Amino acid sequence: MESLNLILPEIFISISIMFLLILGVFKKDSSKITVNLSLFAILITTIITINETFSVNRETLFNGSVVIDQMSSLMKIITLIGGFLVLVISSTYLKTFKIYNIEYPILILSSILGMMVMISSNDLIVFYMGLELQSLALYVLATYNRDQLKSSEAGLKYFVLSALSSGLLLYGCSLVYGFAGSTNFDIISNQLNSDQYFLTFGIVFILVGLAFKISAVPFHMWAPDVYEGSPTTVTLFFTIVPKIAALTVFIRFLYVPFLNLIDQWQMIIVFLSIASMIFGAVAAIGQTNIKRLIAYSSISHIGYTLAGLATATNEGIQSSIIYISIYVVMNLALFSCLLMLKRKDQYYENIDDLSGLSKNHPLLSLCLLLILFSLAGIPPLAGFFAKFYVFKAVLEQSMYFLAIIGLLSTVVAAFYYLRIIKIIYFDKEKDQYDTDHSLWLKFSLTVSTILILFYFVFPGVLIEVVSRINII
Amino acid sequence: MNFPILSSLILLPIIGALFLFFTKDKEGNNLTAKYVALFTTVVNFLISIYLWIAFDQYTSSFQFIEDRIWIEGFINYKVGIDGISILFVILTTFITPLCVISVNNSVKNRLRDFLIAILIMESFMIGVFCALDLVVFYLFFEAGLIPMFLIIGIWGGTRRVYSAFKFFLYTLLGSVLMLVAIISIYWITGTTDVVKLYEIGIDVKYQNLLWLAFFSSFAVKTPMWPVHTWLPDAHVEAPTAGSVLLAAILLKMAGYGFIRFSLGLFPVASETFTPLIYVLSVIAIIFTSLIALMQEDMKKLIAYSSVAHMGFVTLGIFTLQQQGIEGSIIQMVSHGLVSAALFLTVGVVYDRMHSRLISTYGGLVSVIPKYSILFMIFALASLGLPGTSGFIGEFLILMGAFKDNFLVAVIASLGVILGAAYMLWLYKRVVFGKLINEDLKKIVDLNRSEYFILSCLAAPILFYGFYPDPLINTIEVSVTDLINMHETSLARK
């Protein structure tokens, strides 16, 4: 069992979770120390991941049910960093609502564990276990502010709908198992041939379940409500971290077992992508709540990510991964700004609350300006390059329709981002917001904004890292 | 490689903007900020003058080339200039300091931020004219939207939000198709390097669609009829300095794009679509001149006249004749100077009377004579009177047009008459006539900085009107080469 060190990160994080739970039971008022220890645990896990797995090209464990390759290491690292930053900027928010408890970091850790299992899974059962582990933690996180009606509603809604989608997914898995005779991805891929039409049902069910998890249209209905109702820090977690894991699984599903059936699923992905891009852009226009707006914008961003996947090339996969990485940074920055809109223990989350922000908070507004233009995909900011790589991959396959629809919907999307900028810069100012933010919040905003702004100087670095991912 | 002079031209304004960013923002007249901005832009202008002196007019190949790997195996950061682009670079660096001086009166709040936006804008505009890689060009081309959006939106007039949105979305909509085309070109030929693309050429079967994609972007930016409607709105609402940048330089990006990319990369398609351009240009010339006649708002009138003048430019470019293209370039330079000057002259009276309506004025000649003389020079240059730079451009364009298509040339010539009509009528109503409005009696003549700016603009207009040789010599070899390249690739087909 020498190769056990490859899943050392997962083992370490599980042990940390258990340790923290025990610590929480025996020590009173341990929320602060739990948070710090969780951060520490994530940090250590990241280091272990980098150390143990980053140089591994492709290894399978446990009869091929877990796979460690370049993609899994990279996605795990992004997940961990995302989780770390979410946790680190949550404190003030949680304290304000008096929900600064030990459960929060532990739930985040367990969902991260679930995601890491998902990312490495090479087997339907392992994948489903990981998925459920992360989902269960996320249900609780959504209702975390349990004294608020909206938060409970969000959690319940998420639970019911997500359970439904998990059911579909499981049904799809069983169909696939029935035809292929195995749950292992590699074996499935050997067993399949394209004239097993019923197998397509299995694939469709699985795709529906996965599309639900990444909130692609038409399985997006839960996203706006859940994003709005959940505590802001949890929304931040929702918008970035689970999407990374779900996307990885999406990639693995499509490209390992079902690559031969590309004719069957390519149209589905193209449809999901186009529908998400258009719907996300159009529906966001009428929103007044920033979190709802972010929900719709994240739907349209998922559309672009899927566009890369629809290409069935390594370049497409790489471009999707680049897209999601840049998207993570942009969302982190956006939420850092959102968490700064605080006045006397009250957080503001309507778009109108941003009115005239540039008068009183020029620096914060400048950051928001850059972030929003980047989300809209205007060069030379990072968001442009994200879209650029995706469309480059899409056009390589001569999928002009997808590319043109995608780019036209960026124009629609630009409208609502501009609307926020207009409110920040052109409208009358309101009262000042607090400026005594925690150091970590400032840190994450500064770093992510700098990354967005100066990405164009060294665009090669990210490509270099991602280009080592070769799935096909 | 020598000193990266073009990159320093692009970077210097950004450095200036960064410097400004760290200075303290004061309310009211922020002299420090203004001096920093002025210093930066003037240094940039001097560098570009040096560029012109060091420029070798006898070769058509690109000069001062810088080529650096940007994304391994994909995009190179490549800049360089030839006889066509150098004029636009100099135009940019010449107009921007004048804009900086002109903010004295027009921008009241957040002066520092305004200057930052102008400086960043300058850097992007220079970048557009220097870029020799399609992706780099696109980056600069689009990035310019951000500062311009803010300039219109923050410092604009009453309907500024509407205009800013319209400007932004219209231009973005046009440009995204160009992005599709650029990436497609990469997949078709394996490079986005313009110089290499000139050598390899693009397969004829792709040219039409690619040409249309580029056209959609440039047509909006030019702006050509019928997608010109953003321009009057943007011009009217933008602050004076914003209008000046918009009219003098931003519109030229499209004309430049037509010459550099549409003609250069897709010669066959350009030939195919010439009738389309002719029709749209002629409609733009006649139709918008008629609209301009009926305007009550001075800025709007000048905006529509810009559309008409750009109609001449597109007409000239697609005559595909030596004279036509040279005329277009000179017309663009001249229009850059003249429209900038006209917007500034409107800005002068607007700052004093806070009205842009023609009916507010009348009889200005008796109270502010200096202003009236300068205004006259610019009005006459705009209508293309011999002896002003406007004449050279229009004359050459029409000459090219007559060679290529008699009917189009005749109709376009009618546009010249209409141009004279609206411009002279505007001048008559504003400057001559009886002084009815009592408030006008207290109006003061040009102050020193305004006088300086307007004279700076009048000098080249008159100089190149009488002696256009320096301009023509600079562009001649490059244009000849372009035409030759065009002919050979047509022959190859």
Interface residues (C-beta under 8 A of the other chain):
Chain A: P362 F373 I378 P379 P380 F384 F388 F391 K392 L395 E396 S398 Y400 A403 I404 L407 L408 T410 V411 A414 F415 L418 I421 K422 Y425 F426 F456 P459 G460 I463 E464
Chain B: D25 W70 I71 E72 V135 Y138 L139 E142 A143 L145 I146 F149 L150 G153 I154 R160 V161 A164 F165 F168 L169 L172 L173 V176 L177 L179 V180 I183 S184 Y186 W187
